[in-house]
């Protein structure tokens, strides 16, 4: 079953936030290291705004490794790479029907 994953960038301490100006846009690139998909593969994201949303679909149960790369297109560099593991349980067996 597809599941929505939200990826949000926030300022940890507003006192350390950069001075007001145009919002900082970055690109969040999502990849999987297992038999699953993340769609779309990349989403524009703005700090302290709406989260980037991805739809995760696993083809098999088990542990699925996900990687999110925060990329700054203005500087042409990856700012951060985050990895996590998402466990997907075996589906419940179908109850036997009565005849």
MDTraj code that builds the backbone (N, CA, C; nanometers):
import mdtraj as md
import numpy as np

residues = "UNK UNK UNK UNK UNK UNK UNK UNK UNK UNK UNK UNK UNK UNK UNK UNK UNK UNK UNK UNK UNK UNK UNK UNK UNK UNK UNK UNK UNK UNK UNK UNK UNK UNK UNK UNK UNK UNK UNK UNK UNK UNK UNK UNK UNK UNK UNK UNK UNK UNK UNK UNK UNK UNK UNK UNK UNK UNK UNK UNK UNK UNK UNK UNK UNK UNK UNK UNK UNK UNK UNK UNK UNK UNK UNK UNK UNK UNK UNK UNK UNK UNK UNK UNK UNK UNK UNK UNK UNK UNK UNK UNK UNK UNK UNK UNK UNK UNK UNK".split()
xyz = np.array([
    [0.0849, -0.1177, 0.0000],
    [0.0000, 0.0000, 0.0000],
    [0.0899, 0.1245, 0.0000],
    [0.0656, 0.2178, -0.0889],
    [0.1451, 0.3410, -0.0931],
    [0.1292, 0.4220, 0.0357],
    [0.2385, 0.4836, 0.0774],
    [0.2410, 0.5657, 0.1985],
    [0.3066, 0.6994, 0.1664],
    [0.2502, 0.8085, 0.2155],
    [0.3088, 0.9403, 0.1929],
    [0.4151, 0.9681, 0.2990],
    [0.5309, 1.0143, 0.2533],
    [0.6402, 1.0540, 0.3419],
    [0.6592, 1.2037, 0.3241],
    [0.6596, 1.2770, 0.4356],
    [0.6819, 1.4213, 0.4311],
    [0.8226, 1.4521, 0.4792],
    [0.8908, 1.5384, 0.4057],
    [1.0268, 1.5797, 0.4375],
    [1.0247, 1.7307, 0.4548],
    [1.0503, 1.7770, 0.5781],
    [1.0407, 1.9199, 0.6085],
    [1.1768, 1.9728, 0.6528],
    [1.2118, 2.0901, 0.6028],
    [1.3329, 2.1595, 0.6459],
    [1.2908, 2.2749, 0.7356],
    [1.3465, 2.2795, 0.8575],
    [1.3099, 2.3854, 0.9511],
    [1.4344, 2.4507, 1.0090],
    [1.4189, 2.5738, 1.0521],
    [1.5237, 2.6451, 1.1223],
    [1.5205, 2.5988, 1.2671],
    [1.6325, 2.5516, 1.3184],
    [1.6361, 2.4991, 1.4550],
    [1.6173, 2.6108, 1.5561],
    [1.6914, 2.7171, 1.5416],
    [1.6841, 2.8288, 1.6349],
    [1.6560, 2.9557, 1.5543],
    [1.5355, 3.0140, 1.5673],
    [1.5041, 3.1339, 1.4888],
    [1.6046, 3.2471, 1.5092],
    [1.6722, 3.2531, 1.6255],
    [1.7711, 3.3577, 1.6486],
    [1.8924, 3.3407, 1.5573],
    [1.9172, 3.2172, 1.5109],
    [2.0303, 3.1915, 1.4225],
    [1.9901, 3.1885, 1.2756],
    [1.8646, 3.2168, 1.2479],
    [1.8163, 3.2130, 1.1098],
    [1.8811, 3.3256, 1.0294],
    [1.8997, 3.3053, 0.9000],
    [1.9541, 3.4124, 0.8168],
    [1.8584, 3.5301, 0.8137],
    [1.9076, 3.6494, 0.7812],
    [1.8191, 3.7664, 0.7760],
    [1.7080, 3.7441, 0.6733],
    [1.5942, 3.8123, 0.6942],
    [1.4839, 3.7953, 0.5993],
    [1.5280, 3.8291, 0.4578],
    [1.4780, 3.7562, 0.3665],
    [1.5094, 3.7750, 0.2248],
    [1.4278, 3.6749, 0.1464],
    [1.4660, 3.6551, 0.0223],
    [1.3898, 3.5553, -0.0538],
    [1.4076, 3.4174, 0.0083],
    [1.3057, 3.3324, 0.0007],
    [1.3172, 3.1992, 0.0604],
    [1.4274, 3.1191, -0.0076],
    [1.4917, 3.0332, 0.0723],
    [1.5980, 2.9497, 0.0183],
    [1.5372, 2.8218, -0.0371],
    [1.5461, 2.8065, -0.1672],
    [1.4935, 2.6868, -0.2326],
    [1.6051, 2.5847, -0.2481],
    [1.5736, 2.4626, -0.2138],
    [1.6652, 2.3520, -0.2350],
    [1.5874, 2.2410, -0.3046],
    [1.6588, 2.1446, -0.3521],
    [1.5982, 2.0299, -0.4171],
    [1.6207, 1.9095, -0.3270],
    [1.5142, 1.8360, -0.2951],
    [1.5260, 1.7139, -0.2158],
    [1.5122, 1.5974, -0.3128],
    [1.6190, 1.5181, -0.3210],
    [1.6232, 1.4042, -0.4126],
    [1.6054, 1.2780, -0.3293],
    [1.5079, 1.1950, -0.3668],
    [1.4752, 1.0744, -0.2907],
    [1.5129, 0.9503, -0.3709],
    [1.5810, 0.8569, -0.3035],
    [1.6155, 0.7299, -0.3664],
    [1.5930, 0.6171, -0.2671],
    [1.5762, 0.4976, -0.3202],
    [1.5624, 0.3802, -0.2340],
    [1.6797, 0.2878, -0.2602],
    [1.7123, 0.2090, -0.1611],
    [1.8190, 0.1108, -0.1702],
    [1.7609, -0.0293, -0.1563],
    [1.6360, -0.0456, -0.2033],
    [1.5674, -0.1737, -0.1875],
    [1.4588, -0.1854, -0.2941],
    [1.3796, -0.2903, -0.2829],
    [1.2704, -0.3153, -0.3779],
    [1.1506, -0.2280, -0.3424],
    [1.1643, -0.0991, -0.3681],
    [1.0578, -0.0025, -0.3393],
    [1.0748, 0.1164, -0.4327],
    [0.9739, 0.2021, -0.4357],
    [0.9832, 0.3246, -0.5148],
    [0.9479, 0.4443, -0.4282],
    [1.0044, 0.5581, -0.4633],
    [0.9693, 0.6878, -0.4055],
    [0.9374, 0.7793, -0.5221],
    [0.8178, 0.8344, -0.5237],
    [0.7748, 0.9226, -0.6329],
    [0.7264, 1.0542, -0.5757],
    [0.7590, 1.1650, -0.6334],
    [0.8533, 1.1831, -0.7423],
    [0.9960, 1.1623, -0.6932],
    [1.0906, 1.1603, -0.7831],
    [1.2295, 1.1371, -0.7429],
    [1.2948, 1.2636, -0.6880],
    [1.2380, 1.3809, -0.7168],
    [1.2934, 1.5072, -0.6657],
    [1.1803, 1.6083, -0.6485],
    [1.1924, 1.6909, -0.5420],
    [1.0907, 1.7913, -0.5116],
    [1.1607, 1.9193, -0.4676],
    [1.1147, 2.0342, -0.5197],
    [1.1624, 2.1627, -0.4701],
    [1.1094, 2.1819, -0.3290],
    [1.1934, 2.2359, -0.2409],
    [1.1543, 2.2532, -0.1012],
    [1.2062, 2.3874, -0.0517],
    [1.1294, 2.4523, 0.0356],
    [1.1664, 2.5804, 0.0944],
    [1.1713, 2.5635, 0.2451],
    [1.2791, 2.6121, 0.3083],
    [1.2935, 2.6030, 0.4527],
    [1.1775, 2.6733, 0.5223],
    [1.1253, 2.6094, 0.6288],
    [1.0168, 2.6624, 0.7107],
    [0.8875, 2.6844, 0.6312],
    [0.8663, 2.6037, 0.5284],
    [0.7432, 2.6127, 0.4485],
    [0.6807, 2.4732, 0.4401],
    [0.5960, 2.4524, 0.3426],
    [0.5309, 2.3223, 0.3239],
    [0.6358, 2.2135, 0.3025],
    [0.6109, 2.0940, 0.3531],
    [0.7083, 1.9857, 0.3353],
    [0.7086, 1.9323, 0.1918],
    [0.8210, 1.8728, 0.1559],
    [0.8272, 1.7965, 0.0308],
    [0.7547, 1.6652, 0.0572],
    [0.6745, 1.6205, -0.0368],
    [0.5977, 1.4962, -0.0184],
    [0.6387, 1.3936, -0.1224],
    [0.6584, 1.2712, -0.0745],
    [0.6947, 1.1592, -0.1601],
    [0.5986, 1.0449, -0.1312],
    [0.5707, 0.9637, -0.2321],
    [0.4877, 0.8451, -0.2135],
    [0.5801, 0.7236, -0.2176],
    [0.5834, 0.6517, -0.1057],
    [0.6663, 0.5323, -0.0900],
    [0.5801, 0.4098, -0.1151],
    [0.6281, 0.3210, -0.2020],
    [0.5587, 0.1956, -0.2290],
    [0.6601, 0.0826, -0.2255],
    [0.6397, -0.0111, -0.1336],
    [0.7286, -0.1274, -0.1212],
    [0.6720, -0.2425, -0.2024],
    [0.7589, -0.3111, -0.2744],
    [0.7150, -0.4298, -0.3494],
    [0.7197, -0.5544, -0.2624],
    [0.8054, -0.5525, -0.1596],
    [0.8234, -0.6677, -0.0719],
    [0.8259, -0.6212, 0.0732],
    [0.7870, -0.7069, 0.1681],
    [0.8035, -0.6729, 0.3098],
    [0.9513, -0.6747, 0.3464],
    [0.9824, -0.6165, 0.4608],
    [1.1206, -0.6156, 0.5100],
    [1.1692, -0.4740, 0.5340],
    [1.3002, -0.4616, 0.5538],
    [1.3631, -0.3322, 0.5802],
    [1.3935, -0.2625, 0.4469],
    [1.3525, -0.1379, 0.4342],
    [1.3759, -0.0609, 0.3116],
    [1.4596, 0.0624, 0.3463],
    [1.5750, 0.0719, 0.2818],
    [1.6628, 0.1869, 0.3038],
    [1.6225, 0.3002, 0.2112],
    [1.6045, 0.4190, 0.2698],
    [1.5683, 0.5386, 0.1949],
    [1.6786, 0.6417, 0.2117],
    [1.7072, 0.7138, 0.1052],
    [1.8083, 0.8201, 0.1112],
    [1.7468, 0.9488, 0.0567],
    [1.7664, 1.0584, 0.1319],
    [1.7211, 1.1906, 0.0902],
    [1.8438, 1.2807, 0.0830],
    [1.8662, 1.3381, -0.0340],
    [1.9790, 1.4286, -0.0546],
    [1.9241, 1.5699, -0.0700],
    [1.9726, 1.6614, 0.0133],
    [1.9329, 1.8023, 0.0048],
    [2.0380, 1.8705, -0.0824],
    [1.9948, 1.9165, -0.1983],
    [2.0847, 1.9699, -0.2998],
    [2.0530, 2.1162, -0.3246],
    [2.1561, 2.2000, -0.3267],
    [2.1387, 2.3428, -0.3542],
    [2.1743, 2.3686, -0.4998],
    [2.0741, 2.3917, -0.5853],
    [2.1032, 2.4117, -0.7275],
    [2.1810, 2.5396, -0.7556],
    [2.1692, 2.6417, -0.6677],
    [2.2439, 2.7658, -0.6897],
    [2.3942, 2.7443, -0.6768],
    [2.4344, 2.6576, -0.5846],
    [2.5771, 2.6317, -0.5621],
    [2.6235, 2.5010, -0.6265],
    [2.5286, 2.4192, -0.6734],
    [2.5643, 2.2939, -0.7382],
    [2.6259, 2.1930, -0.6433],
    [2.5789, 2.1922, -0.5178],
    [2.6353, 2.1026, -0.4171],
    [2.5270, 2.0378, -0.3319],
    [2.5593, 1.9173, -0.2867],
    [2.4733, 1.8514, -0.1884],
    [2.5038, 1.9133, -0.0525],
    [2.4000, 1.9552, 0.0190],
    [2.4173, 2.0155, 0.1507],
    [2.4138, 1.9105, 0.2606],
    [2.3336, 1.8067, 0.2397],
    [2.3211, 1.7028, 0.3411],
    [2.2616, 1.5780, 0.2780],
    [2.3055, 1.4630, 0.3281],
    [2.2496, 1.3348, 0.2861],
    [2.1986, 1.2660, 0.4107],
    [2.0707, 1.2278, 0.4070],
    [2.0077, 1.1606, 0.5211],
    [1.9609, 1.0233, 0.4775],
    [1.9887, 0.9228, 0.5596],
    [1.9410, 0.7875, 0.5313],
    [1.8607, 0.7376, 0.6491],
    [1.7592, 0.6582, 0.6176],
    [1.6771, 0.5969, 0.7208],
    [1.6312, 0.4607, 0.6709],
    [1.5839, 0.3798, 0.7621],
    [1.5300, 0.2486, 0.7281],
    [1.3836, 0.2455, 0.7664],
    [1.3013, 0.1996, 0.6742],
    [1.1581, 0.1921, 0.6971],
    [1.1174, 0.0449, 0.6952],
    [1.0703, -0.0087, 0.8104],
    [1.0277, -0.1487, 0.8118],
    [0.8874, -0.1640, 0.7529],
    [0.8713, -0.2624, 0.6682],
    [0.7406, -0.2935, 0.6102],
    [0.7056, -0.4359, 0.6528],
    [0.5980, -0.4519, 0.7322],
    [0.5624, -0.5855, 0.7814],
    [0.5027, -0.6723, 0.6710],
    [0.5060, -0.8042, 0.6955],
    [0.4365, -0.8975, 0.6070],
    [0.2877, -0.8675, 0.6155],
    [0.2165, -0.8741, 0.5034],
    [0.0717, -0.8507, 0.5109],
    [0.0046, -0.9627, 0.5906],
    [-0.1053, -0.9283, 0.6549],
    [-0.1810, -1.0280, 0.7322],
    [-0.2391, -1.1315, 0.6364],
    [-0.2402, -1.2578, 0.6761],
    [-0.2983, -1.3595, 0.5874],
    [-0.4490, -1.3379, 0.5710],
    [-0.4977, -1.3710, 0.4541],
    [-0.6407, -1.3594, 0.4262],
    [-0.7155, -1.4646, 0.5055],
    [-0.8275, -1.4303, 0.5694],
    [-0.9050, -1.5322, 0.6417],
    [-0.9617, -1.6349, 0.5447],
    [-0.9697, -1.7574, 0.5894],
    [-1.0259, -1.8636, 0.5053],
    [-1.1764, -1.8435, 0.4947],
    [-1.2278, -1.8564, 0.3744],
    [-1.3724, -1.8401, 0.3520],
    [-1.4475, -1.9671, 0.3900],
    [-1.5734, -1.9509, 0.4203],
    [-1.6590, -2.0656, 0.4519],
    [-1.7273, -2.1128, 0.3253],
    [-1.7501, -2.2422, 0.3167],
    [-1.8233, -2.2943, 0.2023],
    [-1.9568, -2.3488, 0.2431],
])
top = md.Topology()
chain = top.add_chain()
for i, resn in enumerate(residues, 1):
    res = top.add_residue(resn, chain, resSeq=i)
    for name in ("N", "CA", "C"):
        top.add_atom(name, md.element.get_by_symbol(name[0]), res)
traj = md.Trajectory(xyz[None], top)
